[in-house]
Each structure stands twice: as structure tokens, then as C-alpha cells.
């Protein structure tokens, strides 16, 4: 049998100069702050998955602004997932709130990020060109 790595997606959402993060409520990286995101389903594109995962995890609609990069270091995630990351903007006036997989949701100044799970600090820096 051939083993393959799953494709996931991560959303860098910037609002008023701050980055939206959620505190993860399950392993891996339980209790760490991370970007909203998750696995791409068989019937969707990575961009569609990004929009869906944001809605599921923090309850807001977003539009994808740009592709940030593909993150495929085998050690980035103990499950081996590869991530397609996108910079997104909120649509509408819904307030982000914790839903699936999130204990808390907060906005952070990019210069004062908490310790992030996975390689999400790298993704945020790439998205903000820092």
C-alpha cells in the first residue's frame, strides 16, 4: 500500500492590522494558538476548504486574497499534512467566535504573537512579508 500525505489549508486573516488566531482544543498542539484551517475534502479545492474551515472554526465568512505558499516540511505536522496557506479578508460584520476545534479566538498584533503551533509563525510572517 502506498502512503500519502494529506493536503490541509491554513488561513491568515488580517483585520485592522491584527492576525486572527484560535486556541486549539485537541491534539496535536492542543492549547497552542494556530491559524484557522483543516483538511481538504475530496470534493473541494484547497481555496474552498480554506473558506469552509474558517466558517466552521471561527464562524466568519472570508474571501481569499492570495496564495501565501505550500508548506511541506515532513516535520511541520506529526501527521505529515502538507498545507496550502492563503491570506484572507473577512466578509460581512460577523464577530469571530470559537466553534469547532477552538477554545478561544483572539486577534494579535503580528509583532507580539504568542507561541504558535505547527509552522504557523512562518506562515504568518510569509503572508505579511516580514
Helices and strands as residue ranges (DSSP letters): E 7-15, E 18-24, E 33-34, E 36-39, H 46-58, E 61-71, E 82-91, E 102-109, G 110-112, H 120-127
